[in-house]
Amino acid sequence: MRNAAACFRVGIALGLNFLVVGIVLAFILGGIIGLERQKRYIMAGVRTNVLVCTGSFLFVSLSIMMGQ
């Protein structure tokens, strides 16, 4: 019983680390895409791309986590 509980705690910690790192990475990459688009005077700028990238990451990762 103790081993199962320890594995469960490790799984939660890895899942939270994955989410935090993924959100930060999606935020940064979305910002880079947004800066490039804003530099070319295209309508969707930094904020839009950051929100889209972060939201997409959360939607996909939470769907995967719910399926496990």
C-alpha positions in Angstrom: 0.0 0.0 0.0 2.8 2.4 0.8 4.4 1.8 -2.6 1.2 2.7 -4.5 0.8 5.9 -2.5 4.4 6.9 -3.1 4.0 6.3 -6.9 0.8 8.3 -6.9 2.6 11.3 -5.3 5.5 11.1 -7.7 3.0 11.0 -10.6 1.3 14.1 -9.4 4.6 15.9 -9.0 5.7 15.0 -12.5 2.4 16.1 -13.9 2.5 19.5 -12.2 6.1 20.0 -13.3 5.1 19.1 -16.9 2.3 21.6 -16.7 4.4 24.4 -15.3 7.2 23.9 -17.8 4.8 23.5 -20.7 2.9 26.7 -19.8 6.1 28.7 -19.6 7.4 27.3 -22.9 4.0 27.9 -24.7 4.0 31.5 -23.3 7.6 32.1 -24.5 7.1 30.5 -28.0 3.8 32.3 -28.4 5.5 35.6 -27.6 8.2 35.0 -30.1 5.6 34.2 -32.8 3.6 37.3 -31.8 6.7 39.6 -32.0 7.5 38.3 -35.4 4.0 38.9 -36.6 3.8 42.3 -35.0 7.1 43.3 -36.6 5.5 42.6 -40.0 2.4 44.6 -39.1 0.0 41.6 -39.2 -3.1 42.0 -37.1 -2.7 39.2 -34.5 0.1 40.4 -32.3 1.9 39.3 -29.1 -1.1 39.0 -26.7 -3.2 37.0 -29.2 -0.5 34.5 -30.0 0.5 34.1 -26.3 -3.2 33.4 -25.4 -3.7 31.0 -28.3 -0.5 29.0 -27.6 -1.0 28.8 -23.9 -4.7 27.8 -24.3 -3.9 25.2 -26.9 -1.2 23.7 -24.6 -3.6 23.6 -21.6 -6.4 22.0 -23.7 -4.3 19.3 -25.1 -2.3 18.5 -22.0 -5.4 18.4 -19.7 -7.2 16.1 -22.3 -4.2 13.7 -22.2 -4.0 13.8 -18.4 -7.8 13.0 -18.1 -7.4 10.0 -20.4 -4.7 8.4 -18.2 
